[in-house]
Amino acid sequence: AQTVTQSQPEMSVQEAETVTLSCTYDTSESDYYLFWYKQPPSRQMILVIRQEAYKQQNATENRFSVNFQKAAKSFSLKISDSQLGDAAMYFCARLNNNAGNMLTFGGGTRLMVKP
Amino acid sequence: KAGVTQTPRYLIKTRGQQVTLSCSPISGHRSVSWYQQTPGQGLQFLFEYFSETQRNKGNFPGRFSGRQFSNSRSEMNVSTLELGDSALYLCASSLAPGPVGQPQHFGDGTRLSIL
């Protein structure tokens, strides 16, 4: 099975500090897409960042950036200057190029932000 | 622009009943996907519809079915409900299906509880 693994069920960070969430995945495809989604208690899944596998450059969105290591099949999310509003479940997801819109999700990491 | 709208927000049913959930995608989005989220199994892909046709299907029994209308609105139906069907059902829409890897936008979900 082609899986997505998030090895940290819970993480904690002090407000204004930096935290990194880990994600590894398995795929036999050479072209695919990777995403990080945030799910606050309100339930709605919110797209945080997107990475195209054929691009070497790591994606960044304001305080959010990724470290994409294609050979290692690793896709970690770094949150800088953490804010209280960043507290949520974070899900890593993979979309294979030949699978329509079928996302495969990791198990999630609960991020707590301490004031 | 209105987001993805799912109705109802909460639903309580008993075993053996059937249920229909509704999803209205973002205006202009033609692809609609459904996911089941449970504490034990995490987020699992149910199916995807594009242009009123099922494009992909996850590994769920035939009790789970869906359809898409000409206005891109989608419904999913679960027949002969079981206790294990209790879950948050999320709908996501995107501008197009793969392989361009368009990000999916999620609704708030329908929380289904089976008694």
Interface residues (C-beta under 8 A of the other chain):
Chain A: D31 Y32 Y33 F35 Y37 S42 R43 Q44 M45 I46 L47 R50 E52 F91 L95 N96 N97 N98 A99 G100 N101 M102 L103 T104 F105 G106 G107 G108
Chain B: S31 S33 Y35 G42 L43 Q44 F45 E48 F50 R55 N56 G58 L88 L90 A92 S94 P97 G98 P99 G101 Q102 P103 Q104 H105 F106 G107 D108 G109 R111
